[in-house]
């Protein structure tokens, strides 16, 4: 995140930004001289959901994780990317990069009870595209949003977990190999990815496992949506067949 955006978020902790001009915001965060620069970063923060704008525009405040009592929507923090192959792109103490809003029915009431412990990672890569997460057996594909319960440390054989390797996160399936006294982090993919092997004496769950994967918000199929929208437009343009036209086509 850009340093100016970090400063603006810090200011929004205690102030309603809608009550300030762009110049005033710049002065308060020691970024004088370019109101357009402040406007650019404000828009970025609003677009990613880190700042919340009221309907009437009279309030611009920092978004907080949890349930909005007015509309019932839940703001879940996206902490960054988790690579489904090698561990590349997420630090355990990463700041919130954006929020995703969902309704209670999307994530279920069991997760709502521990909503403060749920965070989101964006999956990168295809090494878990044959995973079967939750009762709906959802795969994890590039661009999907993965819901993680950070409080769940009693992970067991067959669980999908976010593991921290070299201070970065990856999504794997946990396999406890008692015979060989080791823990194996497996990929479930249409491609061949090597597992990660950890001896049982080196396995520290508090340091290795950042949370349990509890659900997946699948990325919308943009092509299918586009094609359906196009078909709907064509359908609207077609008029009902007359009896003459109907009889003609039936006799072809």
MIDOSE-1310 file (N, C-alpha, C; in nm, 2 decimals, decimal comma, always signed):
residues 252
xxxx	+0,08/-0,12/+0,00/+0,00/+0,00/+0,00/+0,09/+0,13/+0,00; +0,05/+0,22/-0,08/+0,12/+0,35/-0,09/+0,12/+0,42/+0,05; +0,23/+0,49/+0,08/+0,25/+0,55/+0,21/+0,14/+0,66/+0,23; +0,10/+0,73/+0,13/+0,00/+0,83/+0,14/-0,14/+0,77/+0,18
xxxx	-0,16/+0,65/+0,12/-0,29/+0,58/+0,16/-0,28/+0,53/+0,30; -0,17/+0,49/+0,35/-0,15/+0,45/+0,49/-0,18/+0,57/+0,58; -0,13/+0,69/+0,54/-0,15/+0,81/+0,62/-0,30/+0,85/+0,62; -0,36/+0,84/+0,51/-0,50/+0,87/+0,50/-0,59/+0,78/+0,59
xxxx	-0,55/+0,65/+0,59/-0,63/+0,56/+0,67/-0,61/+0,59/+0,82; -0,48/+0,63/+0,85/-0,46/+0,66/+0,99/-0,54/+0,78/+1,03; -0,55/+0,88/+0,94/-0,63/+1,00/+0,97/-0,78/+0,96/+0,99; -0,82/+0,87/+0,91/-0,97/+0,83/+0,91/-1,00/+0,75/+1,03
xxxx	-0,91/+0,71/+1,11/-0,94/+0,64/+1,24/-1,02/+0,73/+1,33; -0,99/+0,86/+1,33/-1,05/+0,95/+1,43/-1,12/+1,07/+1,36; -1,11/+1,08/+1,23/-1,18/+1,19/+1,17/-1,27/+1,15/+1,05; -1,38/+1,22/+1,03/-1,46/+1,20/+0,92/-1,40/+1,28/+0,80
xxxx	-1,35/+1,21/+0,70/-1,28/+1,28/+0,59/-1,37/+1,37/+0,51; -1,50/+1,34/+0,51/-1,60/+1,41/+0,43/-1,60/+1,56/+0,48; -1,57/+1,58/+0,60/-1,57/+1,72/+0,66/-1,44/+1,80/+0,63; -1,35/+1,74/+0,55/-1,23/+1,81/+0,52/-1,21/+1,83/+0,38
xxxx	-1,15/+1,94/+0,34/-1,11/+1,96/+0,20/-0,99/+1,87/+0,16; -0,96/+1,86/+0,03/-0,84/+1,78/-0,01/-0,72/+1,85/+0,04; -0,71/+1,98/+0,04/-0,60/+2,05/+0,09/-0,58/+2,03/+0,24; -0,69/+2,03/+0,32/-0,68/+2,01/+0,46/-0,63/+1,86/+0,49
xxxx	-0,68/+1,77/+0,42/-0,63/+1,63/+0,44/-0,48/+1,62/+0,41; -0,44/+1,69/+0,30/-0,29/+1,69/+0,27/-0,21/+1,75/+0,38; -0,26/+1,86/+0,43/-0,18/+1,93/+0,54/-0,17/+1,84/+0,66; -0,28/+1,77/+0,70/-0,29/+1,69/+0,82/-0,20/+1,57/+0,81
xxxx	-0,17/+1,52/+0,69/-0,08/+1,41/+0,67/+0,05/+1,44/+0,62; +0,08/+1,58/+0,62/+0,21/+1,63/+0,58/+0,24/+1,60/+0,43; +0,14/+1,61/+0,35/+0,15/+1,60/+0,20/+0,08/+1,72/+0,13; +0,15/+1,83/+0,15/+0,09/+1,96/+0,09/+0,12/+1,97/-0,06
xxxx	+0,04/+2,06/-0,12/+0,08/+2,10/-0,26/+0,01/+2,03/-0,37; -0,06/+1,92/-0,35/-0,12/+1,85/-0,46/-0,25/+1,78/-0,42; -0,36/+1,86/-0,42/-0,49/+1,81/-0,39/-0,53/+1,69/-0,48; -0,49/+1,69/-0,61/-0,53/+1,59/-0,70/-0,46/+1,46/-0,66
xxxx	-0,34/+1,46/-0,60/-0,28/+1,34/-0,55/-0,35/+1,28/-0,44; -0,40/+1,37/-0,35/-0,48/+1,32/-0,24/-0,61/+1,26/-0,29; -0,67/+1,32/-0,39/-0,80/+1,27/-0,44/-0,78/+1,13/-0,51; -0,67/+1,12/-0,58/-0,63/+0,99/-0,64/-0,63/+0,88/-0,53
xxxx	-0,56/+0,90/-0,42/-0,54/+0,80/-0,32/-0,67/+0,78/-0,24; -0,75/+0,88/-0,22/-0,88/+0,86/-0,16/-0,97/+0,77/-0,24; -0,97/+0,79/-0,38/-1,05/+0,71/-0,46/-1,00/+0,56/-0,46; -0,87/+0,54/-0,45/-0,81/+0,41/-0,45/-0,86/+0,34/-0,32
xxxx	-0,86/+0,41/-0,21/-0,91/+0,35/-0,08/-1,05/+0,32/-0,08; -1,13/+0,41/-0,14/-1,28/+0,38/-0,15/-1,31/+0,26/-0,25; -1,23/+0,26/-0,36/-1,25/+0,15/-0,45/-1,22/+0,01/-0,39; -1,12/+0,00/-0,31/-1,09/-0,13/-0,25/-1,16/-0,15/-0,12
xxxx	-1,25/-0,06/-0,08/-1,34/-0,08/+0,03/-1,27/-0,05/+0,17; -1,15/+0,01/+0,16/-1,09/+0,04/+0,29/-1,15/+0,17/+0,35; -1,21/+0,25/+0,27/-1,28/+0,37/+0,32/-1,43/+0,35/+0,28; -1,52/+0,38/+0,38/-1,66/+0,37/+0,36/-1,73/+0,50/+0,34
xxxx	-1,80/+0,52/+0,23/-1,87/+0,65/+0,21/-2,02/+0,63/+0,23; -2,08/+0,72/+0,31/-2,22/+0,71/+0,33/-2,30/+0,74/+0,21; -2,43/+0,70/+0,20/-2,51/+0,73/+0,09/-2,52/+0,88/+0,05; -2,53/+0,96/+0,16/-2,55/+1,10/+0,13/-2,41/+1,17/+0,11
xxxx	-2,31/+1,10/+0,12/-2,17/+1,16/+0,10/-2,12/+1,24/+0,22; -2,19/+1,24/+0,33/-2,15/+1,33/+0,44/-2,06/+1,26/+0,54; -2,02/+1,13/+0,51/-1,94/+1,06/+0,60/-1,84/+0,97/+0,51; -1,71/+0,99/+0,54/-1,61/+0,90/+0,48/-1,52/+0,85/+0,60
xxxx	-1,54/+0,73/+0,63/-1,47/+0,67/+0,75/-1,39/+0,54/+0,71; -1,31/+0,50/+0,80/-1,23/+0,38/+0,78/-1,33/+0,26/+0,80; -1,32/+0,16/+0,70/-1,40/+0,04/+0,71/-1,35/-0,05/+0,82; -1,44/-0,11/+0,90/-1,40/-0,20/+1,00/-1,46/-0,34/+0,97
xxxx	-1,38/-0,44/+1,00/-1,43/-0,58/+0,98/-1,54/-0,61/+1,07; -1,63/-0,69/+1,02/-1,75/-0,73/+1,10/-1,88/-0,70/+1,03; -1,99/-0,71/+1,11/-2,12/-0,70/+1,05/-2,17/-0,55/+1,06; -2,22/-0,50/+0,95/-2,28/-0,37/+0,95/-2,43/-0,39/+1,00
xxxx	-2,46/-0,33/+1,11/-2,59/-0,35/+1,17/-2,71/-0,29/+1,09; -2,67/-0,19/+1,01/-2,77/-0,12/+0,93/-2,82/-0,20/+0,81; -2,72/-0,26/+0,74/-2,76/-0,34/+0,62/-2,74/-0,49/+0,63; -2,68/-0,53/+0,74/-2,66/-0,67/+0,76/-2,54/-0,73/+0,68
xxxx	-2,47/-0,65/+0,60/-2,36/-0,70/+0,52/-2,23/-0,72/+0,61; -2,15/-0,81/+0,58/-2,03/-0,84/+0,66/-1,91/-0,80/+0,57; -1,82/-0,73/+0,63/-1,69/-0,69/+0,57/-1,59/-0,78/+0,62; -1,53/-0,86/+0,52/-1,42/-0,95/+0,55/-1,29/-0,89/+0,50
xxxx	-1,19/-0,89/+0,58/-1,06/-0,83/+0,54/-0,98/-0,92/+0,44; -0,94/-0,87/+0,33/-0,85/-0,94/+0,24/-0,71/-0,90/+0,28; -0,63/-1,00/+0,32/-0,49/-0,97/+0,37/-0,39/-0,98/+0,26; -0,43/-1,02/+0,14/-0,33/-1,03/+0,03/-0,35/-1,16/-0,05
xxxx	-0,24/-1,20/-0,11/-0,24/-1,32/-0,19/-0,18/-1,44/-0,12; -0,23/-1,56/-0,15/-0,16/-1,68/-0,10/-0,14/-1,77/-0,23; -0,01/-1,80/-0,25/+0,02/-1,88/-0,36/-0,02/-2,03/-0,34; -0,08/-2,09/-0,44/-0,12/-2,23/-0,42/-0,01/-2,33/-0,46
xxxx	+0,10/-2,28/-0,50/+0,21/-2,36/-0,54/+0,32/-2,33/-0,44; +0,42/-2,26/-0,48/+0,53/-2,22/-0,39/+0,48/-2,10/-0,30; +0,55/-2,09/-0,18/+0,51/-1,98/-0,09/+0,58/-1,86/-0,14; +0,50/-1,76/-0,19/+0,56/-1,64/-0,25/+0,51/-1,51/-0,19
xxxx	+0,38/-1,49/-0,16/+0,33/-1,35/-0,16/+0,25/-1,30/-0,05; +0,26/-1,37/+0,07/+0,17/-1,32/+0,18/+0,25/-1,33/+0,31; +0,26/-1,22/+0,39/+0,32/-1,22/+0,52/+0,21/-1,23/+0,62; +0,24/-1,31/+0,73/+0,14/-1,34/+0,83/+0,08/-1,21/+0,90
xxxx	+0,17/-1,11/+0,91/+0,13/-0,98/+0,97/+0,09/-0,87/+0,87; +0,05/-0,92/+0,75/+0,02/-0,82/+0,64/-0,10/-0,73/+0,68; -0,09/-0,61/+0,64/-0,21/-0,52/+0,67/-0,32/-0,55/+0,57; -0,44/-0,51/+0,61/-0,56/-0,53/+0,52/-0,54/-0,46/+0,39
xxxx	-0,55/-0,52/+0,27/-0,53/-0,46/+0,14/-0,66/-0,42/+0,08; -0,77/-0,48/+0,12/-0,91/-0,44/+0,08/-1,01/-0,52/+0,16; -1,14/-0,50/+0,13/-1,24/-0,57/+0,20/-1,34/-0,63/+0,09; -1,39/-0,75/+0,13/-1,50/-0,80/+0,04/-1,63/-0,81/+0,13
xxxx	-1,74/-0,77/+0,07/-1,86/-0,77/+0,15/-1,95/-0,89/+0,11; -2,00/-0,95/+0,21/-2,09/-1,07/+0,18/-2,21/-1,06/+0,28; -2,31/-1,13/+0,24/-2,43/-1,14/+0,33/-2,41/-1,26/+0,42; -2,50/-1,27/+0,52/-2,49/-1,38/+0,62/-2,51/-1,52/+0,55
xxxx	-2,60/-1,52/+0,46/-2,63/-1,65/+0,39/-2,52/-1,70/+0,31; -2,43/-1,61/+0,26/-2,32/-1,66/+0,18/-2,22/-1,74/+0,26; -2,18/-1,70/+0,38/-2,08/-1,77/+0,46/-2,14/-1,86/+0,57; -2,27/-1,85/+0,59/-2,33/-1,94/+0,69/-2,32/-1,89/+0,83
xxxx	-2,42/-1,93/+0,91/-2,43/-1,88/+1,05/-2,32/-1,94/+1,14; -2,26/-2,05/+1,11/-2,16/-2,11/+1,19/-2,03/-2,02/+1,19; -2,00/-1,96/+1,07/-1,89/-1,88/+1,06/-1,91/-1,74/+1,12; -2,04/-1,69/+1,12/-2,07/-1,56/+1,17/-2,04/-1,56/+1,32
xxxx	-2,06/-1,67/+1,39/-2,03/-1,68/+1,53/-1,88/-1,65/+1,57; -1,79/-1,67/+1,47/-1,65/-1,65/+1,50/-1,60/-1,55/+1,39; -1,68/-1,46/+1,35/-1,64/-1,37/+1,23/-1,52/-1,29/+1,26; -1,49/-1,26/+1,38/-1,37/-1,18/+1,41/-1,24/-1,26/+1,38
xxxx	-1,25/-1,39/+1,37/-1,13/-1,47/+1,34/-1,12/-1,51/+1,19; -1,21/-1,46/+1,11/-1,21/-1,50/+0,97/-1,14/-1,39/+0,89; -1,04/-1,43/+0,80/-0,98/-1,34/+0,71/-0,98/-1,40/+0,57; -0,95/-1,32/+0,47/-0,96/-1,37/+0,33/-0,82/-1,36/+0,26
xxxx	-0,79/-1,46/+0,18/-0,67/-1,45/+0,09/-0,72/-1,47/-0,05; -0,65/-1,41/-0,14/-0,68/-1,43/-0,29/-0,59/-1,54/-0,34; -0,64/-1,65/-0,39/-0,56/-1,76/-0,44/-0,49/-1,72/-0,57; -0,36/-1,76/-0,58/-0,28/-1,74/-0,70/-0,23/-1,87/-0,74
xxxx	-0,25/-1,91/-0,87/-0,20/-2,03/-0,92/-0,30/-2,14/-0,93; -0,26/-2,26/-0,98/-0,36/-2,37/-1,00/-0,32/-2,50/-0,93; -0,24/-2,49/-0,83/-0,20/-2,61/-0,76/-0,30/-2,67/-0,67; -0,42/-2,60/-0,65/-0,52/-2,66/-0,57/-0,65/-2,67/-0,64
xxxx	-0,64/-2,68/-0,77/-0,77/-2,67/-0,85/-0,85/-2,81/-0,85; -0,80/-2,90/-0,78/-0,87/-3,03/-0,75/-0,90/-3,05/-0,60; -0,89/-2,94/-0,53/-0,93/-2,95/-0,39/-1,08/-2,96/-0,38; -1,12/-3,01/-0,26/-1,27/-3,03/-0,23/-1,29/-2,97/-0,09
xxxx	-1,31/-2,84/-0,09/-1,32/-2,77/+0,04/-1,47/-2,76/+0,08; -1,50/-2,78/+0,21/-1,63/-2,78/+0,27/-1,73/-2,88/+0,21; -1,85/-2,88/+0,26/-1,95/-2,98/+0,22/-1,98/-2,97/+0,07; -1,96/-2,85/+0,01/-1,99/-2,83/-0,13/-1,87/-2,87/-0,22
xxxx	-1,76/-2,92/-0,16/-1,65/-2,97/-0,24/-1,60/-2,87/-0,34; -1,57/-2,75/-0,29/-1,52/-2,64/-0,38/-1,37/-2,66/-0,41; -1,34/-2,64/-0,54/-1,20/-2,63/-0,57/-1,14/-2,49/-0,54; -1,01/-2,48/-0,54/-0,95/-2,35/-0,52/-0,87/-2,31/-0,65
xxxx	-0,92/-2,22/-0,73/-0,86/-2,18/-0,85/-0,81/-2,04/-0,85; -0,73/-2,00/-0,94/-0,66/-1,87/-0,95/-0,77/-1,76/-0,95; -0,76/-1,67/-0,85/-0,85/-1,56/-0,84/-0,96/-1,58/-0,74; -0,98/-1,70/-0,69/-1,08/-1,73/-0,59/-1,04/-1,66/-0,46
xxxx	-1,14/-1,63/-0,38/-1,12/-1,58/-0,25/-1,14/-1,69/-0,14; -1,04/-1,71/-0,07/-1,03/-1,82/+0,03/-1,05/-1,77/+0,17; -1,16/-1,82/+0,24/-1,19/-1,78/+0,38/-1,11/-1,87/+0,47; -1,04/-1,80/+0,57/-0,95/-1,87/+0,66/-0,99/-1,84/+0,80
xxxx	-1,00/-1,94/+0,89/-1,02/-1,92/+1,03/-0,89/-1,93/+1,10; -0,84/-1,81/+1,15/-0,71/-1,80/+1,21/-0,71/-1,86/+1,35; -0,83/-1,88/+1,41/-0,83/-1,93/+1,55/-0,83/-2,08/+1,55; -0,85/-2,15/+1,44/-0,86/-2,29/+1,44/-0,72/-2,36/+1,43
xxxx	-0,67/-2,40/+1,54/-0,54/-2,46/+1,54/-0,54/-2,61/+1,55; -0,66/-2,67/+1,57/-0,66/-2,82/+1,58/-0,68/-2,88/+1,45; -0,59/-2,85/+1,36/-0,60/-2,90/+1,22/-0,56/-3,05/+1,22; -0,62/-3,13/+1,14/-0,59/-3,27/+1,13/-0,57/-3,32/+0,99
xxxx	-0,55/-3,45/+0,98/-0,52/-3,51/+0,86/-0,63/-3,48/+0,76; -0,60/-3,43/+0,64/-0,70/-3,41/+0,53/-0,75/-3,27/+0,53; -0,71/-3,18/+0,63/-0,76/-3,05/+0,64/-0,69/-2,96/+0,53; -0,75/-2,86/+0,48/-0,69/-2,76/+0,40/-0,64/-2,64/+0,49
xxxx	-0,52/-2,61/+0,47/-0,46/-2,51/+0,56/-0,38/-2,40/+0,49; -0,37/-2,29/+0,56/-0,27/-2,18/+0,51/-0,15/-2,20/+0,59; -0,04/-2,24/+0,53/+0,08/-2,26/+0,60/+0,18/-2,15/+0,57; +0,26/-2,12/+0,67/+0,36/-2,01/+0,65/+0,50/-2,07/+0,63
xxxx	+0,55/-2,05/+0,51/+0,69/-2,09/+0,48/+0,77/-1,97/+0,44; +0,88/-1,95/+0,51/+0,97/-1,84/+0,48/+0,89/-1,70/+0,48; +0,80/-1,69/+0,59/+0,73/-1,57/+0,61/+0,62/-1,54/+0,50; +0,59/-1,64/+0,42/+0,49/-1,62/+0,32/+0,39/-1,74/+0,33
xxxx	+0,27/-1,72/+0,27/+0,17/-1,82/+0,29/+0,14/-1,90/+0,16; +0,11/-2,02/+0,18/+0,06/-2,11/+0,07/-0,06/-2,19/+0,12; -0,14/-2,23/+0,03/-0,26/-2,31/+0,06/-0,23/-2,46/+0,02; -0,24/-2,55/+0,12/-0,21/-2,69/+0,09/-0,31/-2,78/+0,17
xxxx	-0,30/-2,91/+0,14/-0,37/-3,01/+0,21/-0,28/-3,08/+0,31; -0,32/-3,09/+0,43/-0,23/-3,15/+0,54/-0,25/-3,30/+0,54; -0,13/-3,36/+0,54/-0,13/-3,51/+0,54/-0,03/-3,55/+0,66; -0,08/-3,62/+0,76/+0,00/-3,66/+0,87/+0,05/-3,80/+0,84
xxxx	+0,17/-3,82/+0,81/+0,23/-3,95/+0,78/+0,30/-4,01/+0,90; +0,22/-4,08/+0,98/+0,27/-4,13/+1,11/+0,38/-4,24/+1,08; +0,36/-4,32/+0,98/+0,46/-4,42/+0,96/+0,60/-4,37/+0,94; +0,61/-4,26/+0,87/+0,74/-4,20/+0,84/+0,77/-4,08/+0,93
xxxx	+0,69/-4,06/+1,03/+0,71/-3,96/+1,13/+0,73/-3,82/+1,07; +0,63/-3,78/+0,99/+0,65/-3,65/+0,92/+0,51/-3,60/+0,89; +0,51/-3,47/+0,86/+0,39/-3,40/+0,81/+0,42/-3,36/+0,66; +0,32/-3,38/+0,58/+0,34/-3,35/+0,44/+0,23/-3,25/+0,39
xxxx	+0,27/-3,14/+0,33/+0,18/-3,04/+0,27/+0,17/-3,07/+0,12; +0,04/-3,11/+0,08/+0,02/-3,16/-0,05/-0,05/-3,06/-0,14; -0,02/-3,06/-0,27/-0,10/-2,99/-0,37/-0,20/-3,09/-0,43; -0,32/-3,04/-0,46/-0,42/-3,12/-0,53/-0,45/-3,05/-0,66
xxxx	-0,39/-3,09/-0,76/-0,39/-3,02/-0,89/-0,39/-3,11/-1,01; -0,43/-3,05/-1,12/-0,42/-3,11/-1,25/-0,28/-3,11/-1,30; -0,19/-3,04/-1,23/-0,05/-3,04/-1,26/+0,03/-3,10/-1,15; +0,16/-3,13/-1,18/+0,24/-3,20/-1,08/+0,33/-3,10/-1,00
xxxx	+0,29/-3,08/-0,87/+0,37/-2,99/-0,78/+0,43/-3,08/-0,67; +0,56/-3,06/-0,63/+0,62/-3,13/-0,53/+0,56/-3,10/-0,39; +0,54/-3,20/-0,30/+0,50/-3,17/-0,17/+0,61/-3,10/-0,08; +0,56/-3,05/+0,03/+0,66/-3,00/+0,13/+0,66/-3,10/+0,25
xxxx	+0,78/-3,14/+0,28/+0,80/-3,25/+0,39/+0,85/-3,18/+0,51; +0,79/-3,22/+0,63/+0,84/-3,16/+0,76/+0,84/-3,28/+0,86; +0,96/-3,29/+0,92/+0,97/-3,40/+1,02/+0,89/-3,36/+1,14; +0,84/-3,46/+1,21/+0,75/-3,44/+1,32/+0,82/-3,36/+1,43
xxxx	+0,95/-3,37/+1,45/+1,02/-3,29/+1,55/+1,03/-3,15/+1,51; +1,02/-3,12/+1,38/+1,03/-2,98/+1,33/+0,89/-2,91/+1,32; +0,79/-2,99/+1,35/+0,65/-2,94/+1,32/+0,60/-2,87/+1,44; +0,59/-2,73/+1,43/+0,53/-2,65/+1,53/+0,41/-2,58/+1,47
xxxx	+0,29/-2,62/+1,51/+0,17/-2,58/+1,45/+0,15/-2,43/+1,46; +0,19/-2,37/+1,57/+0,17/-2,23/+1,59/+0,25/-2,14/+1,50; +0,37/-2,19/+1,46/+0,46/-2,12/+1,37/+0,43/-2,15/+1,23; +0,38/-2,27/+1,20/+0,36/-2,32/+1,06/+0,23/-2,29/+1,00
xxxx	+0,12/-2,32/+1,08/-0,02/-2,31/+1,03/-0,08/-2,17/+1,07; -0,12/-2,09/+0,98/-0,18/-1,96/+1,00/-0,33/-1,98/+1,02; -0,39/-2,08/+0,97/-0,54/-2,10/+0,98/-0,59/-2,21/+0,90; -0,72/-2,24/+0,92/-0,79/-2,35/+0,85/-0,87/-2,29/+0,74
xxxx	-0,86/-2,34/+0,62/-0,95/-2,30/+0,51/-1,09/-2,35/+0,54; -1,19/-2,26/+0,55/-1,32/-2,30/+0,58/-1,42/-2,28/+0,47; -1,39/-2,20/+0,37/-1,48/-2,19/+0,25/-1,40/-2,12/+0,14; -1,47/-2,12/+0,02/-1,41/-2,05/-0,09/-1,52/-1,97/-0,16
xxxx	-1,49/-1,85/-0,19/-1,58/-1,76/-0,27/-1,53/-1,77/-0,41; -1,60/-1,85/-0,49/-1,55/-1,87/-0,63/-1,56/-1,74/-0,71; -1,45/-1,73/-0,79/-1,45/-1,61/-0,88/-1,56/-1,63/-0,99; -1,63/-1,52/-1,02/-1,74/-1,53/-1,11/-1,69/-1,57/-1,25
xxxx	-1,77/-1,66/-1,32/-1,73/-1,69/-1,46/-1,77/-1,58/-1,55; -1,67/-1,49/-1,57/-1,70/-1,37/-1,65/-1,75/-1,40/-1,79; -1,69/-1,50/-1,85/-1,73/-1,53/-1,99/-1,87/-1,58/-1,99; -1,91/-1,67/-1,90/-2,04/-1,72/-1,90/-2,14/-1,61/-1,87
xxxx	-2,11/-1,52/-1,78/-2,20/-1,41/-1,75/-2,22/-1,32/-1,87; -2,11/-1,29/-1,94/-2,11/-1,21/-2,06/-2,20/-1,27/-2,17; -2,18/-1,41/-2,19/-2,25/-1,48/-2,30/-2,40/-1,48/-2,26; -2,44/-1,50/-2,13/-2,57/-1,50/-2,09/-2,64/-1,36/-2,11
xxxx	-2,56/-1,26/-2,08/-2,61/-1,12/-2,10/-2,64/-1,09/-2,25; -2,55/-1,14/-2,33/-2,56/-1,12/-2,48/-2,69/-1,20/-2,53; -2,71/-1,32/-2,48/-2,82/-1,40/-2,52/-2,95/-1,33/-2,47; -2,95/-1,27/-2,35/-3,07/-1,20/-2,30/-3,10/-1,08/-2,39
xxxx	-3,00/-1,01/-2,44/-3,02/-0,90/-2,52/-3,08/-0,94/-2,66; -3,03/-1,05/-2,71/-3,08/-1,10/-2,84/-3,23/-1,14/-2,82; -3,25/-1,21/-2,71/-3,39/-1,26/-2,69/-3,49/-1,14/-2,68; -3,45/-1,03/-2,62/-3,54/-0,92/-2,60/-3,57/-0,86/-2,74
xxxx	-3,48/-0,87/-2,84/-3,50/-0,81/-2,97/-3,59/-0,90/-3,05; -3,60/-1,03/-3,02/-3,69/-1,12/-3,10/-3,83/-1,10/-3,06; -3,92/-1,09/-3,16/-4,06/-1,08/-3,14/-4,12/-1,22/-3,15; -4,24/-1,24/-3,09/-4,30/-1,37/-3,10/-4,34/-1,40/-3,25
xxxx	-4,32/-1,53/-3,29/-4,35/-1,57/-3,43/-4,50/-1,56/-3,45; -4,54/-1,51/-3,57/-4,68/-1,51/-3,61/-4,72/-1,65/-3,65; -4,85/-1,68/-3,66/-4,90/-1,81/-3,70/-4,85/-1,85/-3,83; -4,84/-1,76/-3,93/-4,79/-1,78/-4,06/-4,65/-1,83/-4,06
xxxx	-4,56/-1,75/-3,98/-4,42/-1,79/-3,97/-4,40/-1,92/-3,90; -4,49/-1,95/-3,80/-4,48/-2,08/-3,73/-4,51/-2,19/-3,82; -4,62/-2,18/-3,90/-4,65/-2,29/-3,99/-4,55/-2,31/-4,10; -4,49/-2,20/-4,14/-4,38/-2,21/-4,24/-4,26/-2,29/-4,19
xxxx	-4,21/-2,25/-4,07/-4,09/-2,32/-4,02/-4,13/-2,47/-3,98; -4,25/-2,49/-3,94/-4,28/-2,63/-3,90/-4,29/-2,72/-4,03; -4,31/-2,66/-4,14/-4,33/-2,74/-4,27/-4,20/-2,75/-4,35; -4,09/-2,69/-4,30/-3,96/-2,70/-4,37/-3,91/-2,84/-4,38
